[in-house]
């Protein structure tokens, strides 16, 4: 994640266990949509870039292809290795240590917005076989519910949501090495108890990077919000809605 600010990297490193425990999986229909679009089959070799704790990796690996994962943060690699028996290399997306033309598809979950987009695309293009493709996916909280929007307001006080800025798209607009992005959107729910929602929000990088007193204050603020908001007060199980955004593009061959 070459473009990740130091605070975000520290935050992710400090909360890799919460990331694994509380971050949602991706909806299976979105995974199938990407797999079909990219032609992923059991004989394919798939590269998962910025794999984190392996949320996306395990869903793709379950479909049978050979999967290789890359992840730059040591704490994420440690969590990954606890739950997955998949080849894992600690490195960034801008310097992929694979030979040219060695993979059929590249996937990036919840991460392309952290990359140096132009450099990463050059590397992705290099390692893809002719006709290979790139898939991107993000789970984003659906803030059409008032209590979810209130959570978002808390999160945005501590850092920009880089995906929402759309700046990550500039690398694709400027590149003649990939076809135009094709996108689709999926609904997804995650069921958590109130403390699970607190821990989910605490796993957000810029909140995790706060000092101990600030971090406790944010957690307490979220607990109060959930205890007092009319949509969540007194509920033991909360349904947190997401909008999952998925994209694919194909390598343009010379």
VENNORWO-V861803 format. One record per residue. N is the residue number from 1. RES is the residue in one small letter. PHI is phi in whole degrees, 0 to 359 (* if undefined). PSI is psi in radians with two decimals (none if undefined). BURIAL is I if it has 16 or more other C-alpha atoms within 10 Angstrom, else O. Layout:
n;res;phi;psi;burial
N;RES;PHI;PSI;BURIAL
N;RES;PHI;PSI;BURIAL
This chain:
n;res;phi;psi;burial
1;x;*;1.21;I
2;x;300;-0.49;I
3;x;267;0.14;O
4;x;284;2.22;O
5;x;299;2.70;O
6;x;301;-0.67;O
7;x;297;-0.72;I
8;x;295;-0.75;I
9;x;298;-0.72;I
10;x;296;-0.70;I
11;x;297;-0.83;I
12;x;298;-0.70;I
13;x;295;-0.60;I
14;x;283;-0.35;I
15;x;234;0.51;I
16;x;302;-0.59;I
17;x;292;-0.70;I
18;x;291;-0.64;I
19;x;303;-0.81;I
20;x;293;-0.74;I
21;x;285;-0.58;O
22;x;243;-0.37;I
23;x;292;2.50;I
24;x;285;2.77;I
25;x;284;-3.12;I
26;x;258;2.60;I
27;x;297;2.43;I
28;x;297;-0.56;O
29;x;292;-0.51;O
30;x;289;-0.71;I
31;x;297;-0.73;I
32;x;295;-0.68;O
33;x;299;-0.80;I
34;x;294;-0.77;I
35;x;299;-0.75;I
36;x;293;-0.76;O
37;x;297;-0.63;I
38;x;267;-0.03;I
39;x;68;0.57;O
40;x;284;2.24;I
41;x;221;-3.13;I
42;x;297;-0.47;O
43;x;275;-0.05;O
44;x;281;2.69;O
45;x;251;2.16;I
46;x;240;2.35;I
47;x;255;2.17;I
48;x;257;1.90;I
49;x;272;2.45;I
50;x;53;0.98;I
51;x;289;-0.23;I
52;x;61;-2.30;I
53;x;270;0.08;I
54;x;97;0.37;I
55;x;302;-0.91;I
56;x;286;-0.65;I
57;x;306;-0.83;I
58;x;291;-0.55;I
59;x;289;-0.64;I
60;x;287;-0.75;I
61;x;299;-0.55;I
62;x;296;-0.35;O
63;x;276;-0.11;O
64;x;106;-0.22;O
65;x;286;2.91;I
66;x;282;2.15;I
67;x;244;2.37;I
68;x;242;2.36;I
69;x;243;2.46;I
70;x;238;2.39;I
71;x;206;2.29;I
72;x;274;-0.38;I
73;x;265;2.24;I
74;x;300;-0.73;O
75;x;295;-0.66;I
76;x;295;-0.74;I
77;x;300;-0.68;I
78;x;297;-0.78;O
79;x;296;-0.75;I
80;x;305;-0.83;I
81;x;292;-0.35;O
82;x;286;-0.45;O
83;x;243;-0.20;O
84;x;224;2.43;O
85;x;255;1.22;O
86;x;231;2.43;I
87;x;305;2.22;O
88;x;229;2.28;I
89;x;238;2.34;I
90;x;272;1.82;I
91;x;194;3.03;I
92;x;261;2.84;I
93;x;292;-0.36;I
94;x;276;-0.04;I
95;x;213;1.38;O
96;x;275;2.09;I
97;x;274;0.88;O
98;x;237;2.69;O
99;x;287;2.75;O
100;x;297;2.47;O
101;x;65;0.59;O
102;x;255;-0.11;I
103;x;230;2.66;I
104;x;271;-0.50;I
105;x;207;2.62;I
106;x;238;2.38;I
107;x;236;2.54;I
108;x;224;2.07;I
109;x;252;2.12;I
110;x;64;0.52;I
111;x;213;-0.36;I
112;x;301;-0.50;I
113;x;295;-0.27;I
114;x;273;-0.25;I
115;x;282;2.76;I
116;x;285;1.71;I
117;x;304;-0.83;I
118;x;296;-0.79;I
119;x;294;-0.74;O
120;x;297;-0.73;I
121;x;296;-0.66;I
122;x;300;-0.76;I
123;x;292;-0.72;I
124;x;298;-0.78;I
125;x;301;-0.71;I
126;x;296;-0.77;I
127;x;277;-0.28;I
128;x;285;2.49;I
129;x;287;2.77;I
130;x;308;2.31;I
131;x;85;-0.08;O
132;x;289;2.89;I
133;x;223;2.92;I
134;x;239;2.29;I
135;x;242;2.42;I
136;x;236;2.54;I
137;x;210;2.46;I
138;x;223;2.34;I
139;x;268;2.15;I
140;x;236;2.33;I
141;x;302;2.36;I
142;x;274;1.82;I
143;x;272;0.33;I
144;x;288;-0.34;O
145;x;273;2.38;O
146;x;299;-0.71;O
147;x;290;-0.54;I
148;x;288;-0.66;I
149;x;298;-0.65;O
150;x;295;-0.68;O
151;x;300;-0.74;I
152;x;298;-0.64;I
153;x;298;-0.70;O
154;x;297;-0.84;I
155;x;301;-0.74;I
156;x;289;-0.26;O
157;x;292;-0.32;O
158;x;248;-0.01;O
159;x;166;2.71;O
160;x;289;2.54;O
161;x;272;1.70;O
162;x;296;-0.59;O
163;x;299;-0.77;I
164;x;299;-0.46;O
165;x;295;-0.44;O
166;x;76;0.01;O
167;x;296;-0.44;O
168;x;298;-0.41;I
169;x;290;-0.36;O
170;x;300;-0.64;O
171;x;298;-0.63;I
172;x;287;-0.70;I
173;x;297;-0.59;O
174;x;274;-0.19;O
175;x;265;2.42;O
176;x;254;0.27;O
177;x;263;-0.11;I
178;x;223;2.62;I
179;x;289;2.83;O
180;x;302;2.52;O
181;x;297;2.37;I
182;x;254;2.32;O
183;x;232;2.70;O
184;x;212;2.75;O
185;x;230;2.47;O
186;x;226;2.55;O
187;x;272;2.56;I
188;x;206;2.46;I
189;x;237;2.61;I
190;x;230;2.26;I
191;x;259;2.14;O
192;x;223;2.66;I
193;x;279;2.95;O
194;x;305;-0.72;I
195;x;292;-0.54;O
196;x;297;-0.67;I
197;x;295;-0.72;I
198;x;301;-0.81;I
199;x;291;-0.63;I
200;x;301;-0.84;I
201;x;294;-0.60;I
202;x;293;-0.35;I
203;x;281;-0.15;I
204;x;293;2.33;I
205;x;304;-0.80;I
206;x;285;-0.42;I
207;x;284;-0.75;I
208;x;299;-0.48;I
209;x;279;-0.12;I
210;x;293;2.75;I
211;x;290;2.95;O
212;x;302;-0.76;O
213;x;295;-0.77;O
214;x;295;-0.69;O
215;x;297;-0.78;I
216;x;298;-0.68;O
217;x;296;-0.71;O
218;x;294;-0.78;I
219;x;300;-0.76;I
220;x;295;-0.66;O
221;x;298;-0.74;O
222;x;292;-0.68;I
223;x;300;-0.75;O
224;x;296;-0.74;O
225;x;303;-0.83;I
226;x;290;-0.57;I
227;x;286;-0.45;O
228;x;253;-0.42;O
229;x;292;2.36;O
230;x;298;-0.40;O
231;x;277;-0.23;O
232;x;232;-0.29;I
233;x;302;2.27;O
234;x;77;0.05;O
235;x;267;2.32;O
236;x;273;-0.39;O
237;x;231;2.21;O
238;x;245;2.33;I
239;x;263;1.89;O
240;x;266;1.99;I
241;x;274;2.56;I
242;x;232;2.70;I
243;x;249;2.03;I
244;x;264;2.12;I
245;x;257;2.16;I
246;x;236;2.54;I
247;x;219;2.60;I
248;x;218;2.72;I
249;x;208;2.76;I
250;x;241;2.54;I
251;x;299;2.29;I
252;x;271;2.12;O
253;x;273;2.57;O
254;x;300;none;O
